[in-house]
Amino acid sequence: MMSAAWTLCPLLTVLLVVRLLGAQQQLLPGSCNFELGTCGYTSDPEYGTWSMNEEGHVITVDSAILKEQQQAVLVSPVLDHQYWSCVRLVYQITGGGSLQLFLRPDGDNFDYRMWTANQASDSWLIASVDLPNSTTPYQVLLEGRPERGSGNSVAIFEIHIVTGYCIECNFEEHHLCGYSNSWNPNVNWYVGGSVARVPESHLPVNHSTHHQRGHYMYVDSVYAKHFQEVAKLSSPMTTVPLAGCLSFYYNRDQERGNIFSLFTRDQLGHYEDMWRPEVFATAGWTLVSVDIKAPHPLEVVFEVAFNSARGGYVAIDDISFSPEFCHTDTEPNFDPSIANCDFEDGLCLYHQEKTDSKEWSRVSVKPNAYRIGDHTTGVGCFLLVNTHFSLTPGYVGRLHGPLLPGNHKYCLRFYYLLHGFRKVDNALALYIYDENNVAQEKVWSLTHTSRDVWTEVEITYMKPMLSKVVFVSICKNFWECGLAAIDDITVSLGDCQMTAGFLPGQCDFESGVCGYIQDKKGDKADWLRVRGHTPTSYTGPRGDHTTGVGYFMYIEASLMRPGHKARLLTSDLRGSSSPQCLILFYHMHGSGSGILSMLLRRSDREQDALLWRRRGEQSVSWMRVMVDYQCDVRHQIIFEAIRGPSLRSDIAIDDISFKRGQCEDPGDFAPYSGFSEYFNEIEK
């Protein structure tokens, strides 16, 4: 959750407190307290309407006034903040619903989701959202989506945009920059200075202003009743990657009465210690600088544990952040993508254990009706072990990756495919080796197999030393071994559970149909969302393209007549002045395969324009197509499938994505349409 609960529940109290927010820090355009109007914010006419409270101060979307719409979208005026800025949002969800914040870059087809909340509360909440540097003007969108039924609403009390990072704070403003205290009955973080909770004769003056009118945060042991009473002060959860220097001042007394530490906590609840003081007590405010690398959302936590009521106090103030590391010996940000490889242009930085080894071969398969091609494009290259070119009765094939620095958590993803194995034991395994080629850990091996389907594997690992991944395939008896293949290796920083983020314009159908619409007027059938293989033999895919075990969309030929069509439309796309690259994976396997087309439907024209078309059986593989198009008005993309002459004409699509700019490769890789004389041919 990226927001901090505000314990000031009544609206009048909030009015007295929150109106002071702008007094301390200059607000940027796009800020609004809704006292005299909406500050240029407007409701998107395609959705429901946000309405001002009769007394002002609050703008709300209520389920009772939405009627047929499901959401209302509040759109800011165009903003041109070129420096890093922070949006602080005071909001409340009553009953059930959600609130999301999007960025809409000028000239872009899509809106980029930056933050979301869906927990109801009986009090106002504060959200903090970082907006990185941008040379492109943009708009901020707030989408309120109350659930159906009475008593459900989403309200916004105030929007503040300030220069700087959301993690920074001097505690001079009453919102405390979204920092929150983890409530403990006996010890808690409080605001120190002119509004301190306890007599302050023993507490320091504020660091920022050096007099009692300033504020800071402190925790005191005076109410501690048990051993190891703990107080935690947490920053807002970061919403974008951060790397740099976190600085703050602290003041501490009592030599052995407390334990003070700083750590980070990610969305999965994993902790990482960052700093502990080298001295037990300070004569005054002491500056601390700590290097932080946050490739994924995390919060900074200041924790103090007391042993008794005589444990003294700890105070902090003036938290700041710089994108430059504070220590010269800090390793620069490392890009683990050096270990990525799709094998289209060679082995990248991978190599076999022996230079003369031939267990692993880089191969490609021409489109055909029997043997699956690579995962990347359907017609590209992949690595194959134990090919029919090998004359040895058995083998041990080891494929070594590049060395990666230690003390980083890595997410490794790759795809594998098996064909012809009688036993899967030792068919394929993954080890972590150190720089001396000593195996440190076996992190994955095959326990079962989905044969002839590219299947995704995700592995999260971390080692203290330089390490590398090694793919191992062992065959003791030639007659029990088949073909094992790997493709599309990617390595990223962080836990695999956190690295799969939301990308606008991308749909893999794993969580639904992404707002796509079935055409009820111009077709005779619907696209179906399924997983696994399709029911009719000798047609359709054996699994999806995304993971091998996920969902895809397809037409079931047995439910249609020859010539019947099914149309699937994207939601409305805004239009862009720049070229767009549309990427699609499609599957057309079956002797009676019909026609698959992509069309462009513009809002200013009646006739749909053809972007791309394939007719007849293409391959047993998922094939990639990349299509350039440009449209500067509202439009939709139509995926149209026409059933062929027989039941063996299932057509499937998966992994649709849009990218700004022209496609990297000129159009479709596959000139093949219909059967080929090169069945099952493997090229080296």
JOZI-V983764 format. One record per residue. N is the residue number from 0. SS is DSSP state (H for helix, E for strand, - for the rest). Layout:
BEGIN
N;SS
N;SS
END
This chain:
BEGIN
0;-
1;-
2;E
3;E
4;E
5;-
6;-
7;-
8;-
9;-
10;H
11;H
12;H
13;H
14;H
15;H
16;H
17;H
18;-
19;-
20;H
21;H
22;H
23;H
24;-
25;-
26;-
27;-
28;-
29;-
30;-
31;E
32;-
33;-
34;-
35;-
36;-
37;-
38;-
39;-
40;-
41;E
42;E
43;-
44;-
45;-
46;-
47;E
48;-
49;-
50;E
51;E
52;-
53;-
54;-
55;-
56;-
57;-
58;E
59;E
60;E
61;E
62;H
63;H
64;H
65;H
66;-
67;-
68;-
69;-
70;-
71;E
72;E
73;E
74;E
75;-
76;-
77;-
78;E
79;-
80;-
81;-
82;-
83;-
84;E
85;E
86;E
87;E
88;E
89;E
90;E
91;E
92;E
93;E
94;-
95;-
96;E
97;E
98;E
99;E
100;E
101;E
102;E
103;E
104;E
105;-
106;-
107;-
108;-
109;-
110;-
111;E
112;E
113;E
114;E
115;E
116;E
117;-
118;-
119;-
120;-
121;-
122;-
123;-
124;E
125;E
126;E
127;E
128;E
129;E
130;E
131;-
132;-
133;-
134;-
135;-
136;-
137;E
138;E
139;E
140;E
141;E
142;E
143;E
144;E
145;E
146;-
147;-
148;-
149;-
150;-
151;-
152;E
153;E
154;E
155;E
156;E
157;E
158;E
159;E
160;E
161;E
162;E
163;-
164;-
165;-
166;-
167;-
168;E
169;-
170;-
171;-
172;-
173;-
174;-
175;H
176;H
177;H
178;-
179;E
180;E
181;E
182;-
183;-
184;-
185;-
186;-
187;-
188;-
189;E
190;E
191;E
192;E
193;-
194;-
195;-
196;-
197;-
198;-
199;-
200;-
201;-
202;-
203;-
204;-
205;-
206;-
207;-
208;-
209;-
210;-
211;-
212;-
213;-
214;E
215;E
216;E
217;E
218;E
219;E
220;H
221;H
222;H
223;-
224;-
225;-
226;-
227;-
228;E
229;E
230;E
231;E
232;E
233;E
234;-
235;-
236;-
237;-
238;-
239;-
240;-
241;E
242;E
243;E
244;E
245;E
246;E
247;E
248;E
249;E
250;E
251;E
252;-
253;-
254;-
255;-
256;-
257;E
258;E
259;E
260;E
261;E
262;E
263;E
264;E
265;E
266;-
267;-
268;-
269;-
270;E
271;E
272;E
273;E
274;E
275;E
276;-
277;-
278;-
279;-
280;-
281;-
282;-
283;-
284;-
285;E
286;E
287;E
288;E
289;E
290;E
291;E
292;E
293;E
294;-
295;-
296;-
297;E
298;E
299;E
300;E
301;E
302;E
303;E
304;E
305;E
306;-
307;-
308;-
309;-
310;-
311;-
312;E
313;E
314;E
315;E
316;E
317;E
318;E
319;E
320;E
321;E
322;-
323;-
324;-
325;-
326;-
327;-
328;-
329;-
330;-
331;-
332;-
333;-
334;-
335;H
336;H
337;H
338;H
339;-
340;E
341;-
342;-
343;-
344;-
345;-
346;-
347;-
348;-
349;-
350;E
351;E
352;-
353;-
354;-
355;-
356;-
357;-
358;-
359;E
360;E
361;E
362;E
363;E
364;E
365;-
366;-
367;-
368;-
369;-
370;-
371;-
372;-
373;-
374;-
375;-
376;-
377;-
378;-
379;-
380;E
381;E
382;E
383;E
384;E
385;-
386;-
387;-
388;-
389;-
390;-
391;-
392;-
393;-
394;E
395;E
396;E
397;E
398;E
399;E
400;-
401;-
402;-
403;E
404;-
405;-
406;-
407;E
408;E
409;E
410;E
411;E
412;E
413;E
414;E
415;E
416;E
417;E
418;E
419;-
420;-
421;-
422;-
423;-
424;-
425;-
426;-
427;-
428;E
429;E
430;E
431;E
432;E
433;E
434;-
435;-
436;-
437;-
438;E
439;E
440;E
441;E
442;E
443;E
444;E
445;-
446;-
447;-
448;-
449;-
450;-
451;-
452;-
453;-
454;E
455;E
456;E
457;E
458;E
459;E
460;E
461;E
462;E
463;-
464;-
465;-
466;E
467;E
468;E
469;E
470;E
471;E
472;E
473;E
474;E
475;-
476;-
477;H
478;H
479;H
480;-
481;-
482;E
483;E
484;E
485;E
486;E
487;E
488;E
489;E
490;E
491;E
492;E
493;-
494;-
495;H
496;H
497;H
498;H
499;-
500;-
501;-
502;-
503;-
504;-
505;E
506;E
507;-
508;-
509;-
510;-
511;-
512;-
513;-
514;-
515;-
516;E
517;E
518;-
519;-
520;-
521;-
522;-
523;-
524;E
525;-
526;-
527;E
528;E
529;E
530;E
531;-
532;-
533;-
534;-
535;-
536;-
537;-
538;-
539;-
540;-
541;-
542;-
543;-
544;-
545;-
546;-
547;-
548;-
549;-
550;E
551;E
552;E
553;E
554;E
555;-
556;H
557;H
558;H
559;-
560;-
561;-
562;-
563;-
564;E
565;E
566;E
567;E
568;E
569;-
570;-
571;-
572;E
573;-
574;-
575;-
576;-
577;-
578;-
579;E
580;E
581;E
582;E
583;E
584;E
585;E
586;E
587;E
588;-
589;-
590;-
591;-
592;-
593;-
594;E
595;E
596;E
597;E
598;E
599;E
600;E
601;E
602;-
603;-
604;-
605;-
606;-
607;-
608;E
609;E
610;E
611;E
612;E
613;E
614;E
615;-
616;-
617;-
618;-
619;-
620;-
621;-
622;E
623;E
624;E
625;E
626;E
627;E
628;E
629;-
630;-
631;-
632;-
633;-
634;E
635;E
636;E
637;E
638;E
639;E
640;E
641;E
642;-
643;-
644;-
645;-
646;-
647;-
648;-
649;-
650;E
651;E
652;E
653;E
654;E
655;E
656;E
657;E
658;E
659;E
660;-
661;-
662;-
663;-
664;-
665;-
666;-
667;-
668;-
669;-
670;-
671;-
672;-
673;-
674;-
675;-
676;-
677;-
678;-
679;-
680;-
681;E
682;E
683;-
END
